[in-house]
Amino acid sequence: MYDVVTVGSATLDVFVYTELPDMDGTRKLVSYPAGSKILIKKLGFMTGGGGTNTAVSFSRLGLKTAYLGKLGTDDTGRRIVEQLKTEGVSFVGPRGKKDFTAYSVILDSKGHDRTILTYKGIANHLDFREIDKKKLKTKWFYLSSLMGKSFQTQKKLCLYAKKKKIKVAYNPSDYQIKRSDVSYLLKRSDVLVFNRREAGLLTGKNDIKGQMKKISKMGPGIICITDGPHGDYTYDVRTGDFYSMKPHRINIKERTGAGDAFASSFVTGLIKKDIEFAMKLALVNAESVVMYHGAKNKLLTYREAVRKIKSNPVKVKKERL
């Protein structure tokens, strides 16, 4: 029996470091001169994707974890399975030959934001019929962003979860909200975690409390919205309690994987304790990740995270919404 099975993408992330590109300040675009050859100072190869990032996070935080997604039979797929194994994560998905394992190129930029070029490949072709249901004995499903046939499979997994009394946590992306009918998953999710921009796309509202109230009518029992340096917010729809928290001031190196670290840690905190602890656990793990390059490099163990919570406490404010 697993504590959680993550369902999402798995990629090989290639970090490209050049002499920093020009930034168009008026249009907020990263630009490279056309027709030129740009030397790369450094390349970094790391596995990524919402499914595997969160699986490693859950595992390091002490939960028995499996990853469900579709990988190619190429070397990239093999590399991902091997890394998951070293992290104590079981791979319970199918392998396929019709396409490549997903691949991302992450370009450097001025500031802390980044531009990511992503090829989804075989990640979008997970068929519910390919899944060995005997391997899905778990207490939680954690769903991250998938498209195409894989998104339809996530819908079927929600029905499966209801039948088997498995709880569902959902972390959609902005492109999934724009291109898919996510209401089906929202209606069947126990926990929803995403950022303020994504919440705005979903609700058409800009203020956090307005977003919370509108989303509360869509199905989730617990809603968590992150807003970068401005704070993190959680609404317990079941009780009407609203929680808010300000992050620490830290030096940010690169943001890749911060959302995955936060969401997976938040769900872990709910499994182990309560909402206030979940928010603190999510914060320290996400802050650990953004101070270094790579989505998995500095994910904390449960003991490390608890130590950081105690050594650098943060206050969670509770009120009625």
Secondary structure, DSSP 8 states (H G I E B T S, - for coil): -EEEEEES--EEEEEEEES--EEETTTTEEE--TT----EEEEEEEEE-HHHHHHHHHHHTT--EEEE--EESSHHHHHHHHHHHHTTEEE-S-EESSS--EEEEEE--SSS--EEEEE-GGGGG--GGGS-GGG--EEEEEEE---HHHHHHHHHHHHHHHHHT-EEEEE--HHHHHHS-THHHHHT-SEEEEEHHHHHHHHS--SHHHHHHHHHTSS-SEEEEE-GGG-EEEEETTTTEEEEE-------S--TTHHHHHHHHHHHHHHHS-HHHHHHHHHHHHHHHHTSSSSSTT---HHHHHHHHHHS---EEEEE-
